[in-house]
């Protein structure tokens, strides 16, 4: 695993509770100013200066290397002798120099020892930064002095002291860069073993940088199959990872904890032991919460509205034209069919989209002229319909298929009055009343009562416009008259109600002829809103998902991997699984079955949270769906 170079000035240490930066010797030069000092020759000045024993020359060389080591073009093996020279002071400090540092923990070290300690810090810092470049990491991984130096540093030095913290941090991060092929020694041997120190740092240190580096290095070392024998179910690093996992704001610390958890739980015995851990359910909940906190979603709106149209709720109704008294007197005395022709010209107009039923034609004609039939005979219905084509050549009588069949005349429509009818105009005597419009509905009602009282018929019909109410008593007719009066003020509307009405897009008109037969209109706007993931979760969230998957497979293994029976009756057919009645109860060796039950109960507890997880990758989302379904199934098994 590559580690980023650090630019913190090496040699900063603590004495008497304060930080004291080490003063550097030499000018602050720019890039390429002293390129010839990096020439690949045994007489390279930087190598000679490091080995000279002269403090000013050593400080100058280390300062140049400090500036060069983070450059990708800086290769250790191109400068003969440089790598060995950089090992000298760190090896001294890791084997004997640290003892003197401990003696002077509260006081200043002698100048000579202080300079050597500073050179050791700068040298291991240069090695650490240069290891971020792959060729340098390969060179150091195969160097005979690298592992002894790092193992001595992580075994001898106390990481909790301020004097050693920076040196140990550089040693841990250098070991990260070359950890791929590192094999930890057997604990029974007398070899230097860095694992106890790394576990102590991860589990008990208060230095955040050391904790992150130690957890990261432990995850890398224990990912090696040859080091899994050093895993411990009661590892301090495991307890630390679980403890630091909820600190979502500290991304680096959480990622290090996740990487260690994944390396630890990837070993089957460790995950079986973890199912018995008292913090296992809460750890699972934190892992799901972390995935939820990392997912980025967008809201998608889909318009599924049906085709509709909105028309104004308040319209000025222009009434159809009815024969006035003067027009009727003129038409009555005309001979047929001339009277029918003139009547049609007054009552109808030609319009391509118009349509009237043949019954409407005949009814209007009959109502107008039947009262005068004794003196002026009327036409029969068929003749009236035939005359439509004479007056309106473009009109056409037709039969529309049903059921039921409709006999219509297409191409004509009722003539509308050119001016809107006044709001409180009396339409008694079939709209023939000559009274002037009134100012209020009360005045119009009083006027209608006069019409009613003046009638000698005890059960007169309603003569308002085209009202079809038959003859009835005056007592019942009085309240009926109120249905023809408009209100003086429009009815109050709900604040959420707008000024339009939604109707279907198939030509439905408003006002409706029969509101009781109106089709339910579609919603004006129907949107479906849902969220979907913008991208796959970042690497840390994917690591958390892998850990959850490991726990899931270990918790539900008993219910998902039951083997079919193989005998003379079943022939080993897949899916034929039966319980053997009378067989001995399977012994729960090591509490594995109890651990699986605890794991299933933990997944049941987070099933609601897992339902909110969204993954853009279909395979990963299928993982989550499978675990949710299994959790619901475990609800009944637990």
ABEGO torsion letter per residue (X at the ends): XBBBBBABBBGBBBBGGBBBBBBBBEBBBBBGAAAAAABBBAABAAAAAAAAGBAAAAAAAAAAAAAAAABAABBAAABBGAAAAAAAAAAAAAAAAAAAAAAAAABBBBAAAAAAAAAAAAAAAAAAAAAABAAAAAAAAABAAAAAAAAAAAAABBAABAAAAAAAAAAAAAAAAAAAABBBBBAABABBBAAAAAAAAAAABABAAAAAAAAAAAAAAAABAAAAAABBAABAAAAAAAAAAABAABAAAAAAAAAAAAAAAABAAAAAAAAABAAAAAAAAAAAAAAAAABBBBBBBBBABBBBBBBBABBBBBBBBBBBAAAAAAAAABBOAAAAAAAAAAABBBBAABBBBAAAAAAAAAAAAAAAAAABBBBBAAAAAAAAAAABAABBBBBBBOOBBBBBBBGBBBBBBABBBBAABBABGGGABABBBBABAAAAAAAAAAAAAABABABBBBABEABABBBBBAAAAAAAAAAABBBABBBBBBAABBABBBBBAAGBBOBBABAAABBBBBBABBBBBBBBBABBBBAAAAAAAAAAAAAAAAAAAAAAABBBBBBAAAGGBBGBBBBBBGBBBBBBBGGAAAAAAAAAAAAAAAAAAAAABBBABAAAAAAAAAAAAAAAAAAAAX
